[in-house]
Amino acid sequence: MAPARKITRDRPGRRGLRIAVRVIVPVVFALGMWYLFTHVLRFGDVPSGSMEPTLQPDDWYILRLDAYHRHRPQHGDIIVFTDADGEPYVKRVIAVPGDHFAIIDGVVWLNRRPLNEPYIKERQLPERPIGADVPADSYFVLGDNRNESADSRDMGFVQAARIMGKATRIVWPLSRARALALPPAPALPATG
């Protein structure tokens, strides 16, 4: 015969504590997740080939919404910004406020030196030469697939207020999952 079980009753204070824990923990968790996905990060997908080979169509990436709260975008960062209609774009920062850029015969020049760009898909087809000084609170951005990209050559400078954040990591497909951290490409010395 099994020993008799002792029947215990919860003390009123303990029962209230259990209920509070069952309610408070999920609410705190939900609020934490809400904050995370509205203020810290989001997931985005790549709709086109304009950033190939770095980002492929249908890649999913992490967008850090808080990346530029403490500092500004840097040369080489991959940013997500919106155009005048609110449509998001993913591009690489080429020139920051105060820089002088030029594109001559398909070669990007930054501060009067040719830019080393190992990340581009192919050299840009020659177009009409362009160049300018980047105004304050603006950025000059290009897609890595220069011949198939709508970017600052078409839309003009990207204003800092339109930047949503920084793309930091590919998360899908798993075979391509990796960090997007790329040190800024140094400008090559000017040739005489």
C-alpha positions, 0 to 999 in steps of 0.5 A: 500500500502506498503511503498517504500523500499529505495534502497541502494548501497554498498560502494566499501569498504564494498563490498570488506570487505564482500568478504574478510570475505567470503573468509578469514574465510573459509580459516582460518577454513580450515587451522585450521582443517588441522593443528588440524588433522595433528599435534594435533590429529587423530582418530584410530581404534582397529584392534585386541583383543590384548588390551582387555579388555581396547580396544575392536576390532572396538573401535575408539579412539583419538590419541594425536599426540602432547602428547609427545612434552613436556614430555616422555611416562609414565608407563601405557600410551597407545601408538600408534607406528609403527613397522619397516614396518610402521604398527601401533600398540596400546600397554601399556607402561610397562617400560621406559628408565632406568627401569629394567623389568622381566616376570617370570611365567607370572608375570611382575616385574618392578624394581624388584617388581611385577607390579599390573596390574588391566587392563589385561584380564587374567594372562599371560601364563608362558613362558621362563623368560625374563628381561632386562634394558630398554635402553635410548630412548626406551620403553617396551610395552605389550598388555593388552590381554597378551596371544593374543598380539604381543608386545615387547616380540616379537618385542623388545623395541619400539624406541621413534622415532617410537611413533606416540602419546598417545591414550586418549579416546574411541569415538566409539561405544558411549556405550563405549566412555570414557577417557583412562586416567589410573594412572600408576599401582604402583609396589607392595612391594617385598615379602621376 
